[in-house]
Amino acid sequence: MLKPLLLTLLAACGVEPPTESPATASPDLTIEAPEDEPPEQLFCCQSVNPRTWSGDGCAMVATEHVALCGTAILFCHASWTLSDGTATCLK
């Protein structure tokens, strides 16, 4: 009962209630992830050397397919190289 009375009072004063929902909010209100965070990359490898952050016999794999890696997984946080099956995480 209070809500209809409040809406009537606002309408009489010329104030319109907000009609914009979060899903239809203007683009300038959208919060985006920071661009300074580097992408992460996973590699399925035949062997991994944790001291050098590198692996041999490696292939790139998406995060959702990491369970398919049977032997070893190399996870690089930012920069990495992949040459002839050898992956190396760069610090």
GIKA-V234584 format. One record per pair of residues at least 4 apart in sequence whose C-alpha atoms are under 6 Angstrom apart, sorted by the first residue. I is the first residue (numbers start at 1). GAP is how many residues later the second one is. If there is no record, write none. Layout:
I,GAP  I,GAP
This chain:
10,5  11,4  20,4  38,40  39,39  40,36  40,37  40,38  41,34  41,35  42,19  42,32  42,33  43,15  43,16  43,17  43,18  43,30  43,31  44,14  44,15  44,25  44,28  44,29  45,10  45,11  45,12  45,13  45,27  45,28  46,10  46,11  46,25  46,26  47,8  47,9  47,25  48,6  48,7  49,4  49,5  49,6  53,35  53,36  54,33  54,34  55,31  55,32  56,29  56,30  57,28  58,27  58,28  76,13  79,11  80,8  80,9  80,10  81,6  81,7  82,4  82,5
